[in-house]
Amino acid sequence: MDAVLADFRAVAERLSYAEPQLSVISNLTGAPVTAGQLTDPGYWVRHIREAVRFHDGVLALDGLGVSAYLELGPGPVLTALAEESLDGAGETPRALAAVLRAGRPERETLTEALARLHVHGVEVDWNAALPGPAGPVELPTYPFERRRYWLEQPTGAADAGAGGLAATGHPLLSRCHRTPGRRGLVARWQDLAADPPVAGRTRRRRLGAAARHGLPGAGPRRRRRGPGRAPWSRWTWRLR
């Protein structure tokens, strides 16, 4: 580039310059520009000769709290470089997008880039970006949304005293009553009403396990099933 520096300076000195209206990060210093820096022709001569401090400039933007980046160019080359520069720079969520990508429709790519910034929190003028007035649309229903028509299973046991029963203090056999004319107590299994109907031998296994682990000397007694009785009501425990 040294051979063209003099000719480039001659052209740059004939141009008119003005202070920028937006904040600018200098590729020469990797920091925000100062007053008079961009209006100096010598700055642009150095710009084509010296190293581009793109990495430092991206970190300077990150230090200023910038979290959304939009590349205005023919491809996403600088977007990829910016992602590499920000890798490991902190846990702050960031959005990086490019308005053009090779081999992809321009309108679709631009709209996707603006949408990415929009969901990140950047205010986008959709009326200016879209061909026609923009407005909200109805979202489709989600496949996992369902309505339940089954009654909810009540949790917890009712007050045993309300039915003339006494509490046992056992975690599984919560209600008991004395049988007239016989010795001992009859206890009812608390959780069978909350379980789905299962085979009789499965219930007997569960009741037998309860006897082995907490009620020695107790055994299941089958009762005759009367009208309106649930299948699990056929089993009680006689405590001897």
Secondary structure as UniProt FT lines:
FT   HELIX           2..4
FT   HELIX           5..12
FT   TURN            13..14
FT   TURN            27..29
FT   TURN            35..36
FT   TURN            38..39
FT   HELIX           41..49
FT   HELIX           54..63
FT   TURN            64..65
FT   STRAND          68..71
FT   HELIX           77..86
FT   TURN            87..88
FT   STRAND          95..98
FT   TURN            102..103
FT   HELIX           106..120
FT   HELIX           126..129
FT   TURN            143..144
FT   HELIX           160..163
FT   STRAND          166..167
FT   STRAND          173..178
FT   TURN            180..181
FT   STRAND          185..189
FT   HELIX           192..194
FT   HELIX           200..214
FT   TURN            216..217
FT   STRAND          218..222
FT   TURN            227..228
FT   HELIX           231..234
FT   STRAND          235..239
//
